[in-house]
Amino acid sequence: MTSLQECLINWYQENHRDFPWRQDHDPYHIWISEIMLQQTTTETVIPYYQNFIEHFPTVDDLAWASLEDVYKMWEGLGYYRRAKHLHESAKMIVDQYQGVFPCQYEDIIALKGVGEYTAGAILSIAYFKPYPAVDGNVLRIISRVYLIKENIVKKNTKKLIYDKVKGLLKGYDASSFNQALMDLGATICRPVHPRCSNCPIASFCKAREFHQQNVLPISIKKINHQEINYITGIITYQDQFLIIKNPPGLLENLYGFVQYEVESPYTFIERFKEEYGVELNIVSSIKRVKHVFTHRTWYMNVYHFVLNKPIEGLCTLEQLDLKPISTAHQKVLKAYRQSDAI
């Protein structure tokens, strides 16, 4: 009888999705793609990946680039700390491994931004080593195949599934097997309405046997979501705009507009004078802009203000376009450009 692994790998060989990072087994390419794919869809990642590899074709190129250049290539992809971690890790690879991507689990997982899943993906796909790469797709598939009724958010359930995948990998092509699970979860064993009739491992699936495929997996997590209201200032002096570099924390090292968590644009003016020692005049209300992060939502009430004298940080619109600006404040800039204020 054909094994689950053989059914899955044979299906993958005939039906795998074609992505630019699957053209070779270069660990650098796989690393970049896996970091980009964290919390981002493949369709969104493809053009960013291609552009990034074009600008930074090797680990050395990435290590020697400025962080601002790296952020610019990342602009719009979100979760910018991923870009900072890539840059820091590239320097680490150059310093410690002479620019050769490491091939041991302990070395790879020590890189900034690399967790158990990403390390497993690199080791299995690039080096064909039998390490599981357990993401949300794999948690869902394995919970259905083995009728695992425990909450997959919990650590002990994740460990159970990790161990099952590790056992399945023994003696098989880890690269094809792990990528097959990724594709199966994305195209057939979907979160809602799984396409069981098209599944290459349906005969092995206990959830399908007991009609639980539309119930499993159990994935219940507690999310504390914060909503923040800002007054966000498009602050101009003649044909120039004031932008600032964000401090450490959320969106650090990216550029954006001044914003305060205050209730009124007039309070904004007061806060701005306290911080910068300069007077502002309010011109107009632009728009209320919403931006959703994973655990918080920003509501940015955008106003146009004018400085009474020039200060440091002013730049033209053309210069502004060359800066790495957060997606949230790209929305603010777009609202301004579409308004009557420009």
C-alpha positions as CSV (number, residue, x, y, z in Angstrom):
1,M,0.0,0.0,0.0
2,T,1.2,3.5,-0.9
3,S,2.1,5.5,2.3
4,L,0.7,8.9,3.2
5,Q,4.2,10.4,2.6
6,E,4.4,8.9,-0.9
7,C,0.9,10.0,-1.8
8,L,1.6,13.5,-0.7
9,I,5.0,13.8,-2.3
10,N,3.7,12.4,-5.6
11,W,0.9,14.9,-5.6
12,Y,3.3,17.7,-4.9
13,Q,5.6,16.7,-7.8
14,E,2.7,17.1,-10.2
15,N,0.7,20.0,-8.6
16,H,3.2,22.2,-6.8
17,R,2.8,25.9,-7.0
18,D,5.4,27.8,-9.0
19,F,7.1,30.5,-6.9
20,P,10.3,32.4,-7.7
21,W,12.0,31.1,-4.5
22,R,11.3,27.6,-5.6
23,Q,13.6,27.9,-8.7
24,D,16.6,26.6,-6.7
25,H,17.6,25.4,-3.2
26,D,19.7,28.4,-2.3
27,P,19.3,28.9,1.5
28,Y,19.6,32.7,1.2
29,H,16.6,32.8,-1.2
30,I,14.6,30.5,1.0
31,W,15.4,32.5,4.1
32,I,14.3,35.8,2.5
33,S,11.1,34.3,1.2
34,E,10.2,32.6,4.5
35,I,10.8,35.9,6.5
36,M,8.7,37.8,4.0
37,L,5.9,35.1,4.1
38,Q,5.5,35.6,7.8
39,Q,2.0,37.0,8.2
40,T,1.9,37.9,4.5
41,T,0.2,36.2,1.5
42,T,2.3,34.7,-1.3
43,E,0.6,36.9,-3.9
44,T,1.7,40.0,-2.0
45,V,5.2,38.6,-1.4
46,I,6.2,37.7,-5.0
47,P,7.0,41.2,-6.4
48,Y,8.7,42.2,-3.1
49,Y,10.8,39.1,-3.1
50,Q,11.9,39.6,-6.7
51,N,12.7,43.3,-6.2
52,F,14.6,42.5,-2.9
53,I,16.7,39.7,-4.5
54,E,17.4,42.0,-7.5
55,H,18.8,44.7,-5.2
56,F,20.4,42.4,-2.7
57,P,21.4,39.2,-4.6
58,T,23.7,37.8,-1.9
59,V,24.0,37.8,1.8
60,D,27.0,40.1,1.4
61,D,25.0,42.6,-0.6
62,L,22.3,42.7,2.1
63,A,24.9,43.0,4.9
64,W,26.7,46.0,3.3
65,A,23.5,47.8,2.4
66,S,22.2,50.6,4.6
67,L,19.3,49.9,6.8
68,E,17.4,52.7,5.1
69,D,17.9,51.1,1.7
70,V,16.6,47.8,3.1
71,Y,13.6,49.5,4.6
72,K,12.9,51.2,1.2
73,M,12.8,47.8,-0.5
74,W,10.5,46.6,2.2
75,E,8.2,49.6,2.1
76,G,4.5,48.5,2.0
77,L,5.2,45.0,3.1
78,G,4.6,45.7,6.8
79,Y,6.0,44.3,10.0
80,Y,9.2,46.2,9.4
81,R,11.1,44.5,12.2
82,R,11.5,41.6,9.8
83,A,13.6,43.7,7.5
84,K,15.7,44.9,10.4
85,H,16.3,41.3,11.6
86,L,17.3,40.3,8.0
87,H,19.8,43.1,7.9
88,E,21.3,42.3,11.3
89,S,21.4,38.6,10.5
90,A,23.1,39.2,7.1
91,K,25.8,41.0,9.0
92,M,26.1,38.1,11.4
93,I,26.4,35.6,8.6
94,V,29.2,37.7,7.0
95,D,31.0,38.2,10.3
96,Q,30.7,34.7,11.7
97,Y,30.4,32.4,8.6
98,Q,32.3,34.5,5.9
99,G,29.0,35.0,4.0
100,V,28.2,31.3,3.7
101,F,24.7,30.6,5.0
102,P,24.9,28.2,8.0
103,C,23.6,24.7,7.7
104,Q,23.2,23.7,11.4
105,Y,19.9,24.1,13.3
106,E,21.6,25.8,16.3
107,D,23.3,28.4,14.0
108,I,20.2,29.1,11.9
109,I,17.8,29.5,14.8
110,A,20.2,31.9,16.4
111,L,19.6,34.4,13.5
112,K,17.4,37.3,14.4
113,G,13.7,36.7,13.5
114,V,14.2,33.0,12.9
115,G,12.0,30.6,14.9
116,E,11.4,26.9,14.9
117,Y,9.3,26.9,11.7
118,T,11.6,29.1,9.6
119,A,14.7,27.1,10.7
120,G,12.9,23.9,9.8
121,A,11.9,25.3,6.4
122,I,15.4,26.3,5.5
123,L,17.0,23.1,6.7
124,S,14.5,20.9,4.9
125,I,14.1,22.8,1.7
126,A,17.7,24.0,1.2
127,Y,19.6,21.2,2.8
128,F,17.1,18.3,2.7
129,K,17.5,17.7,6.4
130,P,14.6,16.0,8.2
131,Y,13.3,18.9,10.2
132,P,9.6,19.7,10.4
133,A,8.3,23.1,9.3
134,V,5.1,23.4,11.2
135,D,3.0,26.5,10.4
136,G,-0.7,27.1,10.5
137,N,-1.3,25.0,7.4
138,V,0.5,22.0,8.9
139,L,-1.2,22.3,12.3
140,R,-4.6,22.2,10.5
141,I,-3.7,19.3,8.2
142,I,-2.2,17.1,10.9
143,S,-5.0,17.8,13.4
144,R,-7.5,16.6,10.8
145,V,-5.5,13.6,9.6
146,Y,-5.0,12.4,13.2
147,L,-8.3,13.7,14.6
148,I,-6.5,15.8,17.2
149,K,-9.3,17.6,19.1
150,E,-7.0,19.7,21.4
151,N,-6.6,23.4,20.8
152,I,-3.7,23.8,18.3
153,V,-2.9,27.2,19.9
154,K,-1.6,25.5,23.0
155,K,2.1,24.6,23.3
156,N,1.5,20.9,24.1
157,T,-0.7,20.4,21.1
158,K,1.9,22.1,18.8
159,K,4.6,19.8,20.3
160,L,2.4,16.8,19.6
161,I,1.9,17.8,16.0
162,Y,5.6,18.6,15.6
163,D,6.6,15.2,16.8
164,K,4.1,13.5,14.4
165,V,5.5,15.4,11.4
166,K,9.1,14.5,12.6
167,G,8.1,10.9,12.5
168,L,6.5,11.2,9.1
169,L,9.7,12.7,7.7
170,K,12.0,9.7,8.5
171,G,13.2,8.1,5.3
172,Y,11.5,10.6,2.9
173,D,12.4,13.7,0.9
174,A,12.0,16.4,3.6
175,S,12.1,19.2,1.1
176,S,9.2,17.9,-1.0
177,F,7.2,16.7,2.0
178,N,7.3,19.9,3.9
179,Q,6.5,22.0,0.8
180,A,3.7,19.6,-0.1
181,L,2.1,20.2,3.3
182,M,2.3,24.0,2.7
183,D,0.6,23.7,-0.7
184,L,-2.0,21.2,0.5
185,G,-3.0,23.6,3.3
186,A,-3.1,26.6,0.9
187,T,-5.1,24.9,-1.9
188,I,-7.1,21.9,-0.6
189,C,-7.0,21.4,3.2
190,R,-8.3,24.9,3.6
191,P,-9.5,26.4,6.9
192,V,-13.1,26.6,5.7
193,H,-14.8,24.1,3.3
194,P,-11.8,21.8,2.7
195,R,-11.8,20.1,-0.7
196,C,-11.6,16.6,0.6
197,S,-12.6,15.0,-2.8
198,N,-9.4,16.4,-4.3
199,C,-7.1,15.6,-1.4
200,P,-4.3,13.1,-2.1
201,I,-4.2,11.9,1.5
202,A,-8.0,11.8,2.1
203,S,-7.9,8.0,2.7
204,F,-5.6,8.6,5.7
205,C,-7.7,11.4,7.2
206,K,-9.6,10.5,10.4
207,A,-11.4,13.8,10.4
208,R,-12.9,13.0,7.0
209,E,-13.7,9.5,8.2
210,F,-15.7,10.8,11.2
211,H,-17.1,13.9,9.4
212,Q,-15.1,16.3,11.5
213,Q,-13.2,18.1,8.7
214,N,-15.5,21.2,9.1
215,V,-14.9,21.3,12.9
216,L,-11.2,20.7,13.2
217,P,-8.8,22.2,13.9
218,I,-9.8,23.7,17.2
219,S,-8.0,27.1,17.2
220,I,-9.1,29.4,19.9
221,K,-6.8,32.2,21.0
222,K,-7.3,35.2,23.3
223,I,-6.5,38.5,21.6
224,N,-6.3,41.8,23.4
225,H,-6.8,44.4,20.6
226,Q,-6.1,48.0,21.3
227,E,-7.6,51.0,19.5
228,I,-5.7,54.3,19.5
229,N,-6.9,57.7,18.2
230,Y,-4.3,60.1,17.0
231,I,-4.2,63.6,15.6
232,T,-1.7,63.2,12.7
233,G,-0.1,66.3,11.2
234,I,0.7,67.0,7.6
235,I,3.0,69.9,8.6
236,T,4.3,72.1,5.8
237,Y,6.6,75.1,5.3
238,Q,6.2,76.6,1.8
239,D,6.6,73.5,-0.5
240,Q,8.3,71.3,2.1
241,F,6.9,68.7,4.6
242,L,8.0,67.8,8.1
243,I,8.8,64.1,8.6
244,I,10.4,62.4,11.5
245,K,12.2,59.1,12.0
246,N,10.3,56.8,14.4
247,P,11.9,56.0,17.7
248,P,12.6,52.4,18.9
249,G,9.4,50.3,19.1
250,L,6.6,49.9,16.6
251,L,7.8,51.1,13.1
252,E,11.2,52.0,14.4
253,N,13.6,53.6,11.9
254,L,10.8,54.2,9.4
255,Y,9.8,57.8,8.6
256,G,6.4,59.3,9.2
257,F,4.4,62.3,10.2
258,V,4.2,63.8,13.7
259,Q,1.2,62.5,15.6
260,Y,0.0,62.7,19.2
261,E,-2.6,60.8,21.1
262,V,-4.7,63.9,21.8
263,E,-8.3,64.8,21.3
264,S,-8.0,68.1,19.4
265,P,-5.8,69.6,16.7
266,Y,-5.5,72.6,19.0
267,T,-4.0,70.4,21.7
268,F,-1.7,69.0,19.0
269,I,-0.5,72.5,18.3
270,E,0.3,72.9,22.1
271,R,2.1,69.6,22.3
272,F,4.1,70.4,19.1
273,K,5.2,73.8,20.5
274,E,6.3,72.1,23.8
275,E,8.4,69.5,21.8
276,Y,9.8,71.7,19.0
277,G,9.5,75.2,20.3
278,V,7.8,76.4,17.1
279,E,4.3,77.7,16.4
280,L,1.8,76.0,14.1
281,N,-1.2,77.3,12.3
282,I,-4.1,74.9,11.5
283,V,-5.2,75.0,7.8
284,S,-7.8,72.2,7.4
285,S,-9.0,68.8,8.3
286,I,-8.0,66.2,5.7
287,K,-9.5,62.8,6.5
288,R,-9.8,60.1,9.2
289,V,-7.5,57.3,8.2
290,K,-7.6,53.8,9.7
291,H,-4.8,51.3,9.8
292,V,-5.0,47.8,11.4
293,F,-2.0,46.1,13.0
294,T,-2.1,42.6,14.5
295,H,-3.0,43.7,18.0
296,R,-3.9,47.3,17.6
297,T,-5.8,49.7,15.3
298,W,-4.8,53.3,14.6
299,Y,-7.4,55.9,13.8
300,M,-5.5,58.9,12.5
301,N,-7.4,62.2,12.3
302,V,-5.3,64.0,9.7
303,Y,-5.0,67.8,9.7
304,H,-2.9,70.2,7.7
305,F,-0.7,72.5,9.7
306,V,1.7,75.2,8.6
307,L,5.0,76.1,10.3
308,N,5.7,79.8,11.0
309,K,9.5,79.2,10.3
310,P,11.6,76.3,8.9
311,I,12.9,73.6,11.2
312,E,15.0,70.5,10.8
313,G,13.3,67.5,9.1
314,L,11.7,69.4,6.2
315,C,11.8,67.8,2.7
316,T,10.1,68.1,-0.6
317,L,7.5,65.7,-1.9
318,E,10.1,64.2,-4.2
319,Q,12.5,63.7,-1.3
320,L,9.7,62.2,0.7
321,D,9.0,59.6,-1.9
322,L,12.6,58.3,-1.5
323,K,12.2,57.7,2.2
324,P,11.0,54.4,3.7
325,I,7.6,55.4,5.1
326,S,5.4,53.1,7.1
327,T,2.3,51.8,5.4
328,A,0.1,53.6,7.9
329,H,1.6,56.9,7.0
330,Q,1.6,56.1,3.3
331,K,-2.2,56.1,3.7
332,V,-2.0,59.5,5.4
333,L,0.1,60.9,2.6
334,K,-2.3,59.4,0.0
335,A,-5.2,61.1,1.8
336,Y,-3.4,64.4,1.7
337,R,-2.5,64.1,-2.0
338,Q,-6.1,63.3,-2.9
339,S,-7.4,66.3,-0.9
340,D,-7.9,69.9,-1.9
341,A,-5.0,70.8,0.3
342,I,-2.4,70.0,-2.4
